[in-house]
Amino acid sequence: MFLFLLFAYIQLISIAYASVKSGGSSFVEVSYTESVEYLTNPGIGWQHMPNIGSQMLPETVESIPREQISWKILNPGENIYNWSILDGYIDAAKKRGNQVSFRIYTMRGESFGGHQVPDWVIKKGAKITNGAPDYSNCVYQEEFGKFINQVVNRYDGNSSIAFIDISGYGNFNEWSWQDGVTEFDKKWEEDYKLNRANRDSFSTLDGQTRRRLVDTFIGGSYIGHKCRDNNNKVLSVNYSYPGFKYTQLVMPYAGIRQSTQYVYVMRKDVGFRFDCLGSTTLDNIRTKLSNEVNNIWKNAPVIFEFCAYLNNNLYSQAQATLKFAHGSIVRDNIRSQFRDSKSILNLMLKAGYRYYLKRARYLNTFLNNKLILEMTWNNVGYAPYYKKMGQDFELRVLLFKQPNLTIAREYILNTDISKWMPADNLDNQNSTPDYKVFLDQNVGNLEKGVVYSIYVGIYDKISKKFINIASNGSKHNNLIFIGNISH
């Protein structure tokens, strides 16, 4: 009895109740205030960058150090693969209850290890020019494509992987513009403006190079693709790749908007990545890729990394871009003089999904032996959750038997939480959609003369845990208390 009274008292602190009579029974209406704490949840939030400094916030998606998983390391010989390092990071993160994300590098930057093309690929005819791979080289493309096929075979659909970056081009494989290498393709520009862009829209050799490297990840085939041999002679070859079908892919952007557009045209389930968040000079996606980013987040995650070149305006600039793009994850790359835990917490508070039980209404008796419940939910975060990132959420209502809180009944509600969208314009939270959920469920043979407590929560079938929700109130294992029913 003491436990029951204690629970009832706690509810009055954070929850408002009202009773509405309906015949011999009463509807009890409950409203909740929104939490202002940072919620650590699967597949979203802060991502620590190894060797950059102390960890500022908890993470659920760990970033594998880039120097550990280059093409050269994972594919040291022809038809020889060393998966032990990558598997070790995946297994270690899984033991901590986390996922991983990674990019397999073929180029890391001249001051950070240079090109990562295996020696045996170079011996077969791949070329290194000015310290970087010749991306247009036929051998480079052919062997990298074979290698990515092996990655697909081994890791596609692994729920411990939150996302994989599309790689293979540019400094740090960020798909950065390379002077003297990257070519702006006028045919692609014209076709894209006319909404008729496709694989045939790339006329330049560099455009076709980037198309093929993307296709190794997203899947695709082409007859008559152009590439260069080791004597710079242009050859015509065919290719076909299955690509990743189940694991979330993310396409980096660092200046080549035509490759971002290509991925956007070919696959709406591929996310967007930008690795210079917070820079006032480079943070230009709001003007360069407004149409694409405004639509990508509705189907796939938007990922950021802080820029190494920052100034005192970095947090306000980062906040504006994160909200505009509906970002889900931000990776640390903030140098010591700008590391500020309060600013980072404020920035990250609503990154990703953030589910809020706004109000509930339930019948305080089991009328005709049924539990009657209506709920209104909001997503007050920046983005939905994405199933391809390895989460699978269910809304569950549980009846607990008092006073020991043993489970008497558990119900899975028929609602697709991945469709619970935030406000399209995050500067206007009043436009956040309401999602109403109803439960009208026969409770069966419940024990008479017992008090039952109604709790609700969002359950992740992959981690087998209830996630944190953004409603204040009494909670039990991340389930939030709605009310009591005497039977």
GUTOR-865803 format. One line per 4 residues: number of its first residue (from 1); their letters; for each residue z, y, x of C-alpha. Coordinates in steps of 0.25 Angstrom, whole numbers, padded with zeros to 4 digits. Each point is the difference from the previous one (the first is absolute). Layout:
<rs>
NUM> A> Z/Y/X ~ ...;
</rs>
This chain:
<rs>
1> MFLF> 0000/0000/0000 ~ 0003/0009/0012 ~ -0014/-0002/0005 ~ -0006/0003/-0013;
5> LLFA> 0008/0013/-0001 ~ -0004/0004/0014 ~ -0015/-0002/-0002 ~ 0001/0008/-0013;
9> YIQL> 0007/0012/0007 ~ -0011/0000/0011 ~ -0011/0001/-0010 ~ 0006/0013/-0006;
13> ISIA> -0001/0007/0013 ~ -0015/-0001/0002 ~ -0006/-0004/-0013 ~ -0001/0007/-0014;
17> YASV> 0002/-0009/-0012 ~ -0003/0003/-0015 ~ 0001/-0010/-0012 ~ -0010/0000/-0011;
21> KSGG> 0004/-0008/-0012 ~ -0011/-0010/-0006 ~ 0006/-0008/-0012 ~ 0012/-0008/0005;
25> SSFV> -0003/0002/0015 ~ -0001/0012/0009 ~ -0011/0004/0010 ~ 0006/0005/0013;
29> EVSY> -0008/0010/0008 ~ 0002/0001/0015 ~ -0006/0011/0009 ~ 0001/0000/0016;
33> TESV> 0000/0010/0010 ~ -0010/-0001/0012 ~ 0005/-0004/0013 ~ -0002/0009/0012;
37> EYLT> 0002/-0010/0011 ~ -0010/-0007/0009 ~ -0003/-0013/-0005 ~ -0004/-0011/0010;
41> NPGI> -0010/-0009/-0007 ~ -0011/-0010/0003 ~ -0013/0005/0006 ~ 0003/0015/0000;
45> GWQH> 0007/0011/0007 ~ 0003/0003/0015 ~ -0006/-0008/0011 ~ 0007/0000/0014;
49> MPNI> -0009/0002/0012 ~ 0005/-0009/0012 ~ 0004/0008/0012 ~ -0001/0014/-0007;
53> GSQM> 0015/0002/-0002 ~ 0011/-0005/-0009 ~ -0003/-0005/-0014 ~ 0001/0011/-0010;
57> LPET> 0000/-0008/-0013 ~ 0000/-0015/-0004 ~ -0014/-0006/-0001 ~ -0005/-0012/-0007;
61> VESI> -0014/0000/0007 ~ 0001/-0002/0015 ~ -0011/0005/0009 ~ -0004/-0010/0011;
65> PREQ> -0001/0008/0014 ~ -0015/0002/0002 ~ 0001/-0004/0015 ~ 0004/-0014/-0004;
69> ISWK> -0012/-0004/-0009 ~ -0013/0005/0006 ~ -0013/-0008/-0002 ~ 0001/-0004/0015;
73> ILNP> 0014/-0006/-0002 ~ -0003/-0007/-0013 ~ -0013/-0006/0005 ~ 0001/-0002/0015;
77> GENI> -0012/-0010/0001 ~ -0012/-0004/-0009 ~ 0005/-0008/-0011 ~ 0014/0001/0005;
81> YNWS> 0011/0008/-0008 ~ 0014/0003/0003 ~ 0007/0003/-0013 ~ 0014/-0003/0005;
85> ILDG> 0003/0015/0002 ~ -0005/0005/-0013 ~ 0007/-0012/-0007 ~ 0013/0003/0007;
89> YIDA> 0000/0014/-0005 ~ -0003/-0004/-0014 ~ 0011/-0011/0000 ~ 0011/0009/0006;
93> AKKR> -0003/0011/-0011 ~ 0001/-0011/-0011 ~ 0013/-0004/0005 ~ 0005/0014/-0002;
97> GNQV> -0006/0001/-0014 ~ -0012/0008/0004 ~ -0015/0000/0001 ~ -0009/0005/0011;
101> SFRI> -0012/0008/0002 ~ -0010/0000/0011 ~ -0013/0005/0007 ~ -0007/-0009/0010;
105> YTMR> -0005/0009/0011 ~ -0013/0000/0007 ~ 0003/0014/0006 ~ 0013/0006/0002;
109> GESF> -0003/0013/0007 ~ -0002/0003/0015 ~ 0014/0003/0003 ~ 0006/-0011/-0008;
113> GGHQ> -0007/-0012/0005 ~ -0015/0003/-0002 ~ -0009/-0010/-0006 ~ 0005/-0013/-0005;
117> VPDW> -0013/-0008/0000 ~ 0002/-0014/0006 ~ -0006/-0003/0013 ~ -0008/-0011/-0005;
121> VIKK> -0007/0009/-0010 ~ -0004/0009/0010 ~ -0006/-0011/0009 ~ -0008/-0004/-0012;
125> GAKI> -0006/0014/-0001 ~ 0009/0010/-0007 ~ 0000/0013/0007 ~ 0011/0010/0004;
129> TNGA> -0004/0015/0001 ~ 0009/0011/0005 ~ 0012/-0010/-0002 ~ -0003/-0003/-0014;
133> PDYS> -0008/-0011/-0007 ~ -0014/0002/-0004 ~ 0002/-0002/-0014 ~ -0015/-0001/-0003;
137> NCVY> -0001/-0012/0010 ~ -0005/-0013/-0007 ~ 0009/-0009/0008 ~ 0012/0009/-0003;
141> QEEF> -0003/0000/-0015 ~ -0003/-0015/-0001 ~ 0012/-0005/0008 ~ 0010/0010/-0007;
145> GKFI> -0006/-0005/-0013 ~ 0003/-0015/0003 ~ 0014/0004/0005 ~ 0003/0007/-0013;
149> NQVV> -0005/-0012/-0008 ~ 0011/-0008/0007 ~ 0010/0011/-0004 ~ -0004/-0001/-0014;
153> NRYD> 0001/-0016/0000 ~ 0014/0001/0005 ~ 0006/0012/-0006 ~ -0007/0003/-0013;
157> GNSS> 0010/-0001/-0012 ~ 0012/0000/0009 ~ 0011/0007/-0008 ~ 0008/0004/0012;
161> IAFI> -0012/0009/0004 ~ 0001/0013/-0008 ~ -0013/0005/0005 ~ -0010/-0001/0012;
165> DISG> -0008/0012/0005 ~ -0015/-0001/0001 ~ -0003/0002/0015 ~ -0011/-0001/0010;
169> YGNF> -0005/0014/0002 ~ 0005/0013/0007 ~ 0012/0004/0008 ~ 0012/-0009/-0004;
173> NEWS> -0010/-0006/-0010 ~ 0004/0012/-0009 ~ -0015/0002/-0003 ~ 0001/0013/0007;
177> WQDG> -0013/0009/0002 ~ -0005/-0004/0014 ~ -0009/0011/0006 ~ -0013/-0006/0005;
181> VTEF> 0002/-0012/-0008 ~ 0003/0003/-0014 ~ -0012/0004/-0008 ~ 0000/0008/-0013;
185> DKKW> -0009/-0007/-0010 ~ -0008/0009/-0009 ~ -0006/-0012/-0008 ~ 0015/-0004/-0003;
189> EEDY> 0004/0014/-0004 ~ -0012/0002/-0010 ~ 0002/-0014/-0006 ~ 0015/0002/-0001;
193> KLNR> -0002/0014/-0007 ~ -0010/-0007/-0010 ~ 0010/-0011/-0003 ~ -0010/-0011/0005;
197> ANRD> 0006/-0003/0014 ~ 0000/-0015/0004 ~ -0001/-0008/0013 ~ -0015/0005/0002;
201> SFST> 0005/0014/0000 ~ 0003/0000/0015 ~ -0013/0004/0008 ~ 0006/0003/0014;
205> LDGQ> 0004/-0010/0010 ~ 0014/0004/0000 ~ 0001/0000/-0015 ~ -0004/-0014/0000;
209> TRRR> 0009/-0003/0011 ~ 0012/0005/-0008 ~ -0005/-0007/-0013 ~ 0000/-0014/0007;
213> LVDT> 0014/0002/0006 ~ 0005/0004/-0014 ~ -0007/-0012/-0006 ~ 0007/-0010/0010;
217> FIGG> 0013/0004/-0008 ~ -0005/0003/-0014 ~ -0010/-0011/-0001 ~ -0015/0002/-0001;
221> SYIG> -0014/-0004/0006 ~ -0012/0007/0005 ~ -0014/-0004/0004 ~ -0007/0009/0010;
225> HKCR> 0012/0006/0006 ~ -0002/0008/0013 ~ 0008/-0001/0012 ~ -0002/0001/0015;
229> DNNN> -0001/-0010/0011 ~ 0006/0002/0014 ~ -0013/0006/0004 ~ 0001/0010/-0011;
233> KVLS> -0012/-0006/-0007 ~ 0002/0001/-0015 ~ 0000/-0014/-0007 ~ -0001/-0004/-0015;
237> VNYS> 0010/-0010/-0004 ~ 0007/-0006/-0012 ~ 0014/-0001/-0003 ~ 0009/-0006/-0011;
241> YPGF> 0016/0001/-0001 ~ 0009/-0005/-0011 ~ 0011/0011/0003 ~ 0014/0001/-0005;
245> KYTQ> 0002/-0003/-0015 ~ 0015/-0001/-0002 ~ 0007/0008/0010 ~ 0000/0015/-0001;
249> LVMP> -0009/0008/0009 ~ 0001/0014/0004 ~ -0011/0009/0006 ~ 0004/0010/0011;
253> YAGI> -0006/0014/-0001 ~ -0001/0009/0013 ~ -0012/0009/-0003 ~ -0011/-0010/-0004;
257> RQST> 0000/0003/-0015 ~ -0013/-0008/-0002 ~ 0007/-0013/0003 ~ 0012/0003/-0009;
261> QYVY> -0011/0002/-0011 ~ -0007/-0013/0003 ~ 0013/-0008/-0002 ~ 0003/0008/-0012;
265> VMRK> -0014/-0003/-0006 ~ 0001/-0015/0004 ~ 0014/-0004/-0004 ~ 0010/0008/-0008;
269> DVGF> 0011/-0009/0004 ~ 0001/0005/0015 ~ 0010/0010/0003 ~ -0001/0013/0008;
273> RFDC> 0007/0004/0013 ~ 0002/0013/0008 ~ 0007/0000/0013 ~ 0002/0015/0002;
277> LGST> 0010/0004/-0011 ~ 0007/0013/0002 ~ -0010/0007/0008 ~ -0005/0013/-0005;
281> TLDN> -0013/0000/0007 ~ -0004/-0015/-0002 ~ 0006/-0003/-0013 ~ -0012/0003/-0008;
285> IRTK> -0002/-0011/-0010 ~ 0003/0009/-0011 ~ -0013/0007/0002 ~ -0009/-0011/0007;
289> LSNE> 0003/-0012/-0009 ~ 0006/0006/-0013 ~ -0008/-0009/-0009 ~ 0002/-0013/0007;
293> VNNI> 0015/0001/0003 ~ 0002/0005/-0015 ~ -0005/-0013/-0005 ~ 0004/-0010/0012;
297> WKNA> 0015/0001/-0003 ~ -0002/-0005/-0014 ~ -0005/-0014/0005 ~ 0005/-0001/0014;
301> PVIF> 0010/0006/0010 ~ -0001/0013/0007 ~ 0007/-0002/0014 ~ 0004/0011/0010;
305> EFCA> 0005/0002/0014 ~ 0005/0013/0006 ~ -0008/0007/0009 ~ 0004/0001/0015;
309> YLNN> -0005/0015/0000 ~ 0010/0007/-0009 ~ 0007/0014/-0002 ~ 0011/0005/-0008;
313> NLYS> -0008/-0001/-0013 ~ -0001/-0015/0001 ~ 0009/-0003/-0012 ~ -0006/0009/-0010;
317> QAQA> -0014/-0003/0004 ~ 0004/-0015/-0001 ~ 0006/0001/-0013 ~ -0012/0007/-0006;
321> TLKF> -0009/-0011/0005 ~ 0008/-0011/-0004 ~ 0001/0004/-0014 ~ -0014/0004/-0001;
325> AHGS> -0004/-0014/0005 ~ 0011/-0008/-0008 ~ 0004/-0006/0013 ~ 0008/-0013/0001;
329> IVRD> 0004/-0002/0015 ~ 0002/0010/0011 ~ 0001/-0005/0015 ~ 0008/0007/0010;
333> NIRS> -0006/0007/0011 ~ 0009/0013/0001 ~ 0003/0005/0014 ~ 0015/0002/0003;
337> QFRD> 0000/0016/-0003 ~ -0004/-0002/-0014 ~ 0008/-0012/-0004 ~ 0008/0005/-0012;
341> SKSI> 0007/-0011/-0009 ~ 0002/0009/-0012 ~ -0014/0005/0000 ~ -0005/-0015/0001;
345> LNLM> 0009/-0004/-0011 ~ -0005/0011/-0009 ~ -0015/-0003/0004 ~ 0001/-0015/-0003;
349> LKAG> 0009/0000/-0012 ~ -0011/-0003/-0010 ~ -0011/-0006/0009 ~ -0006/-0013/-0007;
353> YRYY> 0005/-0005/-0014 ~ 0014/0005/-0005 ~ 0003/-0007/-0014 ~ 0010/0008/-0009;
357> LKRA> 0005/-0006/-0013 ~ 0001/0013/-0008 ~ 0006/-0005/-0013 ~ 0003/-0013/-0008;
361> RYLN> 0003/-0003/-0014 ~ 0006/-0013/-0005 ~ 0006/-0006/-0012 ~ 0015/-0003/0002;
365> TFLN> 0000/-0013/-0007 ~ -0009/-0012/0000 ~ -0007/0002/-0013 ~ -0006/-0012/-0005;
369> NKLI> 0004/-0006/0014 ~ -0009/0009/0007 ~ 0001/0010/0012 ~ -0007/0013/-0004;
373> LEMT> -0002/0010/0011 ~ -0010/0011/0003 ~ -0001/0007/0014 ~ -0007/0012/0005;
377> WNNV> -0004/0000/0015 ~ -0006/0010/0010 ~ -0006/-0002/0014 ~ 0006/0013/0006;
381> GYAP> -0006/-0003/0014 ~ -0013/0003/0006 ~ -0008/-0013/-0002 ~ 0000/-0013/-0007;
385> YYKK> 0003/-0013/0006 ~ -0012/-0008/0005 ~ 0000/-0015/-0002 ~ -0009/-0003/0012;
389> MGQD> 0011/0006/0009 ~ 0008/-0013/-0003 ~ 0009/0004/-0012 ~ 0000/-0006/-0014;
393> FELR> 0010/0008/-0009 ~ 0005/-0005/-0014 ~ 0009/0008/-0009 ~ 0012/-0009/-0004;
397> VLLF> 0011/0002/-0010 ~ 0013/-0009/0002 ~ 0011/-0003/-0009 ~ 0013/-0002/0008;
401> KQPN> 0012/-0006/-0006 ~ 0013/0008/0001 ~ 0010/0000/0007 ~ -0006/-0007/0012;
405> LTIA> -0015/0005/-0001 ~ -0006/-0014/0000 ~ -0014/0000/-0005 ~ -0002/-0005/-0014;
409> REYI> -0014/0004/-0003 ~ -0012/0006/0009 ~ -0013/0005/-0006 ~ -0013/0004/0007;
413> LNTD> -0007/0011/-0007 ~ -0015/0000/-0002 ~ -0003/0013/0007 ~ -0009/0003/0013;
417> ISKW> 0009/0009/0009 ~ -0011/0002/0009 ~ -0007/0009/-0011 ~ 0012/0009/-0001;
421> MPAD> -0006/0012/0007 ~ 0007/0013/0005 ~ -0004/0014/-0005 ~ -0014/0002/0004;
425> NLDN> 0004/0014/0005 ~ 0013/-0002/0007 ~ 0003/0015/0000 ~ 0001/-0002/-0015;
429> QNST> 0011/-0011/-0003 ~ 0000/0004/-0015 ~ -0014/-0008/0000 ~ 0006/-0013/0005;
433> PDYK> -0004/-0010/-0010 ~ 0010/-0008/-0009 ~ 0000/-0015/0000 ~ 0006/-0006/-0012;
437> VFLD> 0004/-0015/0000 ~ 0006/-0008/-0012 ~ 0008/-0012/-0001 ~ 0002/-0008/-0013;
441> QNVG> 0005/-0013/0005 ~ 0007/-0012/-0007 ~ 0013/-0002/0008 ~ 0002/-0015/-0004;
445> NLEK> 0014/-0006/0000 ~ 0009/0010/0006 ~ 0015/-0002/0000 ~ 0007/0007/-0011;
449> GVVY> 0012/0010/0002 ~ -0006/0004/0014 ~ -0004/0014/0005 ~ -0014/0000/0007;
453> SIYV> -0005/0011/0009 ~ -0015/0004/0000 ~ -0005/0003/0014 ~ -0015/0003/0004;
457> GIYD> -0007/0000/0013 ~ -0013/-0002/0008 ~ -0001/-0013/0007 ~ -0010/-0003/0011;
461> KISK> -0004/-0014/-0001 ~ -0004/0000/0015 ~ 0013/0004/0006 ~ 0008/-0006/-0012;
465> KFIN> 0008/0013/-0001 ~ 0002/0011/-0009 ~ -0005/0013/0005 ~ 0008/0013/0000;
469> IASN> -0003/0009/-0012 ~ 0002/0015/-0001 ~ 0009/0001/-0011 ~ 0015/0003/0001;
473> GSKH> 0010/-0009/-0007 ~ 0008/-0012/0002 ~ -0008/-0011/0008 ~ 0002/-0015/0003;
477> NNLI> -0010/-0005/0011 ~ -0009/0011/-0003 ~ 0000/-0002/-0015 ~ 0004/0012/-0008;
481> FIGN> 0010/-0001/-0012 ~ -0006/0003/-0014 ~ 0012/-0004/-0009 ~ 0009/-0010/-0006;
485> ISH> -0002/-0009/-0012 ~ 0011/-0008/-0007 ~ -0004/-0013/-0006;
</rs>
